[in-house]
C-alpha cells in the first residue's frame, strides 16, 4: 500500500510530462555532506524536467571552458584561496538566466551562507514569477552519515562503490565484480568528514533557519529508499507552494548534524585510527555515543 507521499510521487510521474510543469518549481536542497542531496536532485530533475544546478558542477564547467569567471576561479584555486561568495553568485546568476530555468530549477550547494541566501532572495530575475523558492532539508542520524562516508570504498577498475558497514563486499577489501583491491579516498576519513561537518554547521545550517523563518522550509528523513524520499519531497513542495506562509514542522526525535555543535565533533577518533579495522565494534559505538550525547 502506498503512503500519501509515495502516491503523490506516483501521480506526479504519471501526470507531468518533462518540461511541462503547471507551476514553476524553485527548490533548494539542504543537508549535511553525504546525506544524498545530489541523488535526490537527479531524481527530481527527471521527474519535473527542470535543471539540477550544482555549484560544484558550475565551477568545474567554468574552469574547463576557460570563461572569464573560470579563469578567475582557476587563479584563486592555484593560490590555494577559497572561492568567494561573490564569484559563486555571479556563476549562479549567469546560469539562472538560461532559458531552461524559466520553468524552475533545483539548487544544490547554493546558497550555502546567509549572505548568498539574502542575495538570492533579493534578486527578482533569479526568482521570476510564480511561487517563491522552497527549501527542503534532508536529515539523517550522525552515526548513519558517518557510516556512509567513512565506510565508502571504490574499485579503481570498474568504479563500483561498496561500503564496509552498509554494503559489504563478499571478500573484505576486494571488488565483487573484478577482484581488484578496493581503495578509500583520502577525504573519506573520519577526521576530514568532521571538518566538513563543522563547516556545514557554521555556514549552512543558519540558511535553514533563515528559510524556516520565512515559512518556506520543510525537513524530510533521508535514511530511506531513494524513491520514498523523493516522494515526500514532491508532497512537501506541493504543500509549501500552496501555503508559502506556513513552515513545515521540524523532524522530531532525530539527532542530526544540524544539531551537533562544532566543538562536539572534536573528540572523535581520527580516520587513521579506523583503517586497521573495518568492522563496527563496541569502542566505535561508544565513541559515537559520546559525540551524540555531549
C-alpha positions in Angstrom: 0.0 0.0 0.0 1.3 3.4 -0.9 1.9 6.1 1.7 0.5 9.6 0.9 4.0 10.8 -0.2 4.5 7.7 -2.4 1.1 8.3 -4.0 2.0 11.9 -4.7 5.2 10.9 -6.3 3.5 8.2 -8.5 0.8 10.7 -9.5 3.4 13.3 -10.4 5.3 10.9 -12.5 2.2 9.9 -14.5 0.7 13.3 -14.9 3.5 15.7 -15.5 5.5 15.4 -18.8 9.1 16.6 -18.5 9.3 20.3 -19.1 5.6 20.8 -18.7 5.1 21.8 -15.1 1.9 23.8 -14.5 3.6 25.8 -11.7 7.3 26.6 -11.6 9.2 24.8 -9.0 12.1 26.6 -7.4 13.7 24.2 -4.9 16.8 24.4 -2.7 18.0 21.1 -1.2 19.9 21.4 2.0 21.6 18.8 4.2 24.9 17.7 5.6 27.7 16.3 3.3 26.9 12.8 2.2 23.2 13.0 3.0 22.1 12.4 -0.6 21.2 15.9 -2.0 22.8 15.2 -5.4 21.0 11.9 -5.7 17.6 13.4 -4.9 18.3 16.4 -7.2 18.9 14.0 -10.1 15.7 12.0 -9.3 13.6 15.2 -9.2 15.3 16.6 -12.3 14.0 13.5 -14.2 10.5 13.9 -12.7 10.0 17.6 -13.2 12.1 18.2 -16.3 13.9 21.2 -14.8 17.6 21.5 -14.3 19.7 20.4 -11.4 22.1 23.3 -10.7 25.1 22.3 -8.6 27.7 24.9 -7.8 30.4 22.3 -7.9 29.4 21.4 -11.5 29.1 25.1 -12.4 32.6 25.8 -11.1 34.1 22.9 -12.9 32.4 23.9 -16.1 33.6 27.5 -16.0 37.1 26.4 -15.2 37.2 23.8 -18.0 35.6 26.1 -20.6 38.0 28.9 -19.7 35.3 31.5 -19.2 36.2 34.8 -17.6 34.8 33.7 -14.3 36.5 30.3 -14.7 39.9 31.9 -15.2 39.5 34.0 -12.0 38.5 30.9 -10.1 41.4 28.9 -11.5 43.9 31.5 -10.4 42.4 31.6 -6.9 42.5 27.9 -6.6 46.0 27.8 -7.8 46.9 30.1 -5.0 45.1 27.9 -2.5 42.4 30.5 -1.9 38.7 29.9 -1.2 36.3 30.9 -3.9 34.4 34.0 -2.6 30.6 34.2 -2.4 30.6 37.0 -4.9 32.2 34.8 -7.6 29.9 31.9 -7.0 26.9 34.2 -7.1 28.0 35.5 -10.5 28.2 31.9 -11.8 24.7 31.1 -10.4 23.3 34.4 -11.8 24.6 33.6 -15.2 23.1 30.1 -15.1 19.7 31.3 -13.9 19.4 33.5 -17.0 19.4 30.5 -19.3 16.0 29.5 -20.8 15.9 26.1 -19.3 15.5 27.6 -15.8 12.4 29.6 -16.7 10.1 26.8 -15.6 12.0 26.2 -12.4 15.2 24.7 -11.1 16.7 22.7 -8.3 19.6 24.3 -6.5 22.2 22.1 -4.8 25.1 23.7 -3.0 23.8 27.3 -3.2 23.1 29.3 -1.2 25.5 27.9 1.4 25.6 31.0 3.5 23.2 33.7 4.8 24.8 36.3 2.5 24.2 34.1 -0.5 20.6 33.4 0.6 19.8 37.1 1.0 21.4 37.8 -2.4 19.1 35.2 -4.0 16.0 36.4 -2.1 16.7 40.0 -3.3 17.3 39.1 -6.9 14.0 39.3 -8.8 15.5 38.0 -12.0 16.5 34.8 -10.2 13.0 34.2 -8.9 10.9 35.4 -11.8 7.1 35.0 -11.5 5.3 32.3 -9.6 6.0 30.9 -6.1 8.9 31.8 -4.0 11.8 29.4 -3.6 11.0 26.5 -1.2 13.7 24.7 0.8 13.9 21.1 1.8 16.5 19.9 4.3 17.4 16.2 4.1 18.2 14.9 7.6 19.9 11.8 8.8 21.4 10.4 12.1 25.0 11.4 12.6 26.2 7.9 13.0 24.5 6.8 9.8 26.1 9.6 7.9 29.5 8.7 9.3 29.0 5.1 8.2 28.1 6.3 4.7 31.2 8.4 4.4 33.9 6.5 6.3 32.8 3.1 5.1 32.9 4.0 1.4 35.3 2.0 -0.8 35.7 2.2 -4.5 37.1 -0.1 -7.2 39.8 1.6 -9.3 38.9 -0.5 -12.3 35.1 -0.6 -12.6 34.4 2.3 -10.1 31.8 0.3 -8.2 31.2 1.8 -4.8 30.7 -0.5 -1.8 30.5 0.2 1.9 32.1 -1.8 4.7 29.3 -1.0 7.0 26.2 -0.8 4.8 27.1 -2.8 1.6 30.0 -5.0 2.5 31.8 -6.8 -0.4 31.8 -10.6 -0.2 35.5 -10.7 0.2 36.8 -8.0 2.6 38.9 -5.4 0.7 38.2 -6.6 -2.8 35.7 -5.8 -5.5 32.9 -8.3 -6.1 32.9 -7.6 -9.9 36.6 -7.9 -10.9 38.5 -8.8 -7.7 40.5 -5.6 -7.7 41.7 -4.2 -4.3 39.3 -1.5 -3.1 40.6 1.9 -2.3 39.5 4.6 0.2 39.6 8.2 -0.8 41.7 10.4 1.5 38.8 12.8 2.1 36.6 9.9 3.3 38.4 9.7 6.6 36.5 10.5 9.8 38.6 13.5 10.7 38.1 15.1 7.2 34.4 14.5 7.4 34.2 16.1 10.9 35.8 19.2 9.5 33.3 19.3 6.6 30.5 18.9 9.1 31.8 21.7 11.3 32.0 24.0 8.2 28.4 23.0 7.3 27.2 23.6 10.8 28.9 27.1 10.9 27.9 28.3 7.5 24.9 26.4 6.0 22.7 25.4 9.0 21.7 29.1 9.5 20.4 29.2 6.0 17.8 26.6 7.0 16.7 28.8 9.9 16.5 31.7 7.5 14.1 30.0 5.3 12.2 28.4 8.2 11.5 31.9 9.5 10.1 32.9 6.1 7.7 29.9 6.1 9.3 28.2 3.1 11.1 25.3 4.8 10.5 21.6 5.3 12.5 18.6 6.5 12.5 15.0 5.3 14.1 11.9 6.7 17.0 10.9 4.4 17.5 7.4 5.8 15.0 5.7 3.5 14.9 4.4 -0.1 15.6 7.0 -2.8 12.1 6.8 -4.3 10.4 7.2 -0.9 12.5 10.3 -0.1 11.7 11.8 -3.5 8.0 11.1 -2.9 8.0 13.1 0.3 9.9 15.9 -1.3 7.3 16.2 -4.0 4.5 16.2 -1.4 6.0 18.9 0.8 7.0 21.1 -2.2 3.3 21.0 -3.3 2.1 21.9 0.2 4.7 24.8 0.5 3.8 26.2 -2.9 0.1 26.1 -1.9 0.7 27.7 1.5 4.0 29.6 1.2 3.4 31.4 4.5 3.4 28.2 6.6 6.6 26.4 7.7 6.6 22.7 7.9 7.3 21.3 11.4 10.8 20.1 12.0 11.6 16.4 12.2 11.1 15.1 15.7 13.2 12.9 17.9 16.1 12.7 15.4 19.8 13.5 16.1 21.3 15.2 13.0 24.5 17.1 12.1 22.4 20.3 12.2 22.0 19.9 15.9 25.6 18.9 16.7 27.7 22.0 17.6 31.2 22.2 16.1 33.0 21.6 19.3 31.2 18.3 19.9 32.9 16.6 17.0 36.5 17.3 18.0 36.9 14.5 20.5 36.0 11.7 18.0 38.7 9.3 16.9 40.7 10.2 13.8 40.3 8.4 10.5 43.7 6.9 10.8 42.6 5.0 13.9 39.9 3.3 11.8 42.0 2.0 9.0 43.1 -1.0 10.9 39.7 -2.5 11.1 36.5 -2.0 9.1 34.2 -3.8 11.5 31.9 -2.0 13.8 32.9 -2.7 17.4 31.8 -1.5 20.9 34.6 1.1 21.1 33.5 2.7 17.9 29.9 2.9 19.0 30.9 4.2 22.4 32.9 6.9 20.7 30.0 8.0 18.6 27.6 7.9 21.6 30.0 10.3 23.4 29.6 12.8 20.5 25.8 12.5 20.2 25.3 12.8 24.0 27.9 15.5 24.7 
